[in-house]
Amino acid sequence: MAGSDSVFTDMRLLSAYRNAKIEYFDENSKYIFFSDSHRGDDSASDQFTRNQIVLLHALNHYYNNGYEYVEVGDGDDLWEYSDFKAIRLAHSDIFLAIKRFFDENRFVLLYGNHNIYLRSDSFVKKNYYTYYDEFSQDTHELFNGIVPCESLLLKDKTSQQEILVVHGHQGDLMNDQLWRVSMLLTKCLWRYLHVVGFQNPTSPAKNLYKRTKIELKYKGWIKKHKKVIICGHTHRPKFSEPPQLPYFNTGCCIHTKGITGIEIADGNIMLVNWRTKAEQDGNLRIERSVTRGPVPIREYKFE
């Protein structure tokens, strides 16, 4: 069973690789990768609400410094909150910040299991192209013409090194093949139970065994196909340094103590953390810190 599970993961990642949106990068390129915001409707079950201001501050920083923003899946939690209008209204400042990237062709939207509806062109066109402003009582453009994708393939212009960016649910049985079952359980049960402390056992974010299993399968794929992977899904930030296999995980944006992400800048890759800290005078300050790296990307070689 374990063998067939690994074979399916291999096939899913190969499919994502072959059908990926391709971009070329060099030492002047700048990317920020965040995943798993799980934006909701600002109700008690919306875990993103506590970090909305932190992410907003981080996005403004990256916009002002010329980064491209890649949202690595599960940005909007369409399993728990099927009405996207409620999500957009609850976190309108975030969407306006992302729109600035989109308007300058600096935004890539990947879908994960919790927003897998973005595979549907009609769903995207209906919900993401425009929005109705109840205050001004007219329609405005949001991400007009956006094409969400499953994967992004970054290619180094000089070395031809390749970095595959996927959400990370590919090959995870309950969140890939059986995603409809997990969606129904989340929508009808776990959405309410996690508010009072119960954890969803189908989610790798809450299950150490599932997280480790997924990581091992992805590292096996990296070793076999000699590609770097950046993903999310498990909510556990990971950063590998040479000679380790280059598996990177963004973590998530719903930690109780802030958000984590992966940055690429000046030919280096690093794991970063954004969180709110209290100064001695009692004022709160949002700070960025590098928790792993930076490491030159070209140091990750396959012998």
C-alpha positions in Angstrom: 0.0 0.0 0.0 2.8 2.4 0.9 4.5 1.6 -2.4 1.4 2.4 -4.4 0.9 5.6 -2.4 4.4 6.7 -3.3 3.8 5.9 -7.0 0.7 8.0 -7.0 2.5 10.9 -5.5 5.2 10.5 -8.1 2.6 10.6 -10.9 0.8 13.6 -9.4 4.0 15.7 -9.0 5.2 14.7 -12.5 1.8 15.9 -13.9 2.1 19.1 -12.0 5.7 19.6 -13.3 4.7 18.9 -16.9 1.8 21.3 -16.8 3.3 24.1 -14.7 3.3 27.7 -15.6 6.9 28.5 -16.5 8.9 31.6 -15.4 12.6 32.3 -15.8 14.6 33.9 -13.0 18.1 35.2 -12.3 20.0 36.9 -9.5 17.9 40.1 -9.9 14.6 38.2 -9.4 12.7 38.6 -6.1 9.9 36.2 -5.0 8.0 35.8 -1.8 6.0 32.6 -1.3 3.2 32.4 1.3 0.6 29.7 1.6 -2.2 28.5 3.8 -3.8 31.8 4.8 -7.1 30.0 4.9 -9.0 33.3 4.7 -12.5 33.0 6.1 -15.5 35.2 6.9 -14.0 36.9 10.1 -16.2 34.6 12.3 -14.9 32.8 15.4 -13.7 29.9 13.2 -11.6 32.1 10.9 -8.1 31.5 12.1 -6.6 34.0 9.6 -8.2 37.0 11.3 -5.5 37.2 14.0 -2.7 37.6 11.4 -4.5 39.8 8.8 -2.6 42.9 9.8 0.8 41.0 9.9 0.3 39.7 6.4 -0.9 43.1 5.1 2.2 44.7 6.5 4.4 42.0 4.9 2.7 42.3 1.5 3.2 46.1 1.5 6.9 45.5 2.3 7.3 43.1 -0.6 5.3 45.3 -3.0 7.4 48.3 -2.2 10.6 46.3 -2.6 9.8 44.9 -6.1 9.0 41.3 -5.2 6.7 38.9 -7.1 4.1 37.4 -4.8 3.3 33.7 -5.2 0.3 32.4 -3.2 1.1 28.7 -2.8 -2.5 27.4 -2.4 -5.2 27.5 0.3 -5.3 31.3 0.3 -9.1 31.3 0.5 -10.7 28.5 2.5 -13.5 27.6 0.2 -14.1 24.4 2.0 -15.2 26.0 5.2 -16.6 29.2 3.6 -18.2 28.5 0.3 -19.3 32.1 -0.2 -16.3 33.9 -1.6 -18.1 37.3 -1.3 -18.0 36.9 2.5 -14.3 36.2 2.4 -13.5 39.1 0.2 -15.5 41.5 2.3 -14.0 40.2 5.6 -10.5 40.7 4.3 -10.9 43.5 1.8 -7.6 45.2 2.7 -5.7 42.0 1.9 -7.3 41.6 -1.5 -6.6 45.2 -2.3 -2.9 44.7 -1.4 -2.8 41.6 -3.6 -4.5 43.5 -6.4 -1.5 45.8 -6.5 0.8 42.9 -7.4 -1.8 41.5 -9.9 -2.1 44.9 -11.7 1.7 44.9 -12.3 1.8 41.2 -13.4 3.6 40.3 -10.1 1.1 37.8 -8.7 0.9 34.1 -9.3 -2.1 32.3 -7.7 -1.8 28.5 -7.1 -4.7 26.5 -5.9 -4.5 23.9 -3.1 -7.1 21.4 -1.8 -9.0 24.0 0.2 -9.5 26.3 -2.9 -9.5 23.6 -5.5 -12.6 25.2 -7.0 -10.2 27.6 -8.7 -9.7 24.8 -11.3 -13.1 26.0 -12.6 -12.8 28.8 -15.1 -16.5 29.7 -14.6 -16.1 29.8 -10.8 -13.0 32.1 -11.1 -14.7 34.4 -13.6 -17.9 34.7 -11.4 -16.1 35.3 -8.1 -12.6 36.7 -8.8 -12.8 38.9 -11.8 -14.9 41.6 -10.2 -16.7 42.5 -7.0 -19.7 44.5 -6.0 -19.0 47.4 -3.6 -22.0 47.8 -1.4 -20.9 51.2 -0.2 -20.6 52.8 -3.7 -23.2 50.4 -5.1 -21.2 49.6 -8.3 -18.9 46.9 -9.6 -15.1 47.1 -9.5 -12.4 45.0 -11.1 -10.5 42.6 -8.7 -8.4 40.1 -10.6 -9.9 40.4 -14.0 -8.6 37.7 -16.3 -6.6 35.9 -13.7 -5.7 32.2 -14.5 -5.0 30.2 -11.3 -2.8 27.2 -11.8 -1.8 24.1 -10.0 2.0 24.6 -10.2 4.7 27.0 -11.1 8.1 26.0 -12.5 11.0 28.5 -12.0 14.0 28.1 -14.3 17.3 29.7 -13.7 18.3 31.6 -16.9 21.9 30.6 -16.5 22.2 27.3 -14.8 18.8 25.9 -16.0 18.2 24.8 -12.4 14.5 24.1 -11.9 12.3 24.9 -8.9 8.8 23.3 -8.8 6.3 25.2 -6.7 3.1 23.3 -5.7 0.7 23.5 -2.8 1.7 20.1 -1.5 -1.6 18.2 -1.4 -0.6 16.2 -4.5 -0.5 12.5 -3.5 -2.1 13.1 -0.1 -5.0 10.6 -0.2 -7.7 12.4 1.8 -6.8 15.8 0.4 -6.2 14.8 -3.2 -8.1 11.7 -4.5 -10.7 11.9 -1.7 -10.9 15.7 -1.4 -14.7 15.8 -1.7 -15.0 13.6 1.4 -12.6 15.8 3.4 -14.4 18.9 2.2 -17.7 17.7 3.5 -16.2 16.7 6.9 -14.6 20.1 7.2 -17.7 22.0 6.1 -20.1 20.1 8.3 -18.0 19.0 11.3 -14.4 20.2 11.8 -15.2 23.8 11.1 -17.1 24.0 14.3 -15.1 21.5 16.4 -11.7 23.2 16.0 -13.2 26.3 17.6 -13.5 24.4 20.8 -10.1 22.6 20.5 -10.7 19.4 18.5 -8.3 18.8 15.7 -9.1 17.4 12.2 -7.2 14.1 11.9 -7.3 14.2 8.1 -5.3 17.4 8.0 -1.5 17.1 7.9 -1.3 20.4 9.7 -2.7 18.6 12.8 -1.2 15.2 12.3 2.5 14.6 12.9 2.5 11.2 11.2 0.8 12.6 8.0 3.2 15.6 7.9 6.3 13.3 8.1 4.9 10.9 5.6 4.2 13.6 3.0 7.7 15.1 3.5 9.4 11.8 3.0 7.4 11.2 -0.2 8.3 14.6 -1.6 12.0 14.2 -0.7 11.9 10.8 -2.6 10.5 12.6 -5.6 13.2 15.3 -5.3 15.9 12.7 -5.2 14.5 10.8 -8.2 13.8 13.7 -10.5 16.5 16.1 -9.3 14.3 19.2 -8.8 14.0 21.7 -6.0 10.5 21.8 -4.4 8.8 24.7 -2.6 5.4 23.8 -1.1 3.0 24.4 1.7 0.0 22.2 2.9 1.6 20.7 6.0 1.8 24.1 7.8 5.2 23.1 9.0 8.0 25.4 7.8 11.0 23.5 6.5 14.3 24.7 5.1 17.0 22.4 3.8 20.7 23.3 3.6 23.2 21.7 1.3 23.9 18.8 1.1 20.3 18.0 2.2 17.7 17.4 -0.4 16.2 20.8 -1.4 12.7 20.5 0.1 11.3 23.9 1.3 8.0 24.5 3.0 6.5 27.9 3.5 4.7 27.0 6.7 1.4 29.0 7.0 -0.2 32.3 7.8 -2.4 31.0 10.7 0.3 30.4 13.4 -0.7 31.9 16.7 2.6 33.8 16.7 2.7 35.1 13.2 3.3 34.0 9.6 6.2 32.3 7.8 7.3 32.3 4.1 10.0 31.5 1.7 11.9 34.3 0.0 14.2 34.3 -3.0 16.3 37.4 -3.6 19.8 38.2 -4.9 20.3 34.6 -5.9 19.6 33.4 -2.3 16.8 31.5 -0.7 15.7 31.9 2.9 12.9 31.1 5.4 11.4 34.2 7.0 9.1 34.9 9.9 6.8 37.9 10.4 5.3 38.5 13.8 4.1 41.2 16.2 6.4 42.1 19.0 6.0 44.4 22.0 8.5 47.1 22.6 9.6 48.1 26.1 7.3 51.1 26.0 4.3 48.8 25.3 4.0 49.7 21.6 3.5 46.8 19.2 5.7 46.4 16.2 5.6 44.0 13.2 9.0 42.6 12.5 10.6 40.4 9.8 13.3 38.0 10.8 15.3 35.4 8.8 15.1 32.1 10.6 17.0 29.9 8.1 19.4 30.9 5.3 20.2 32.8 3.2 21.8 30.1 1.0 22.7 30.6 -2.6 20.2 28.7 -4.7 23.0 27.4 -7.0 24.6 25.5 -4.1 21.8 23.0 -4.3 23.3 20.5 -6.7 22.4 16.9 -7.7 25.4 14.6 -8.2 
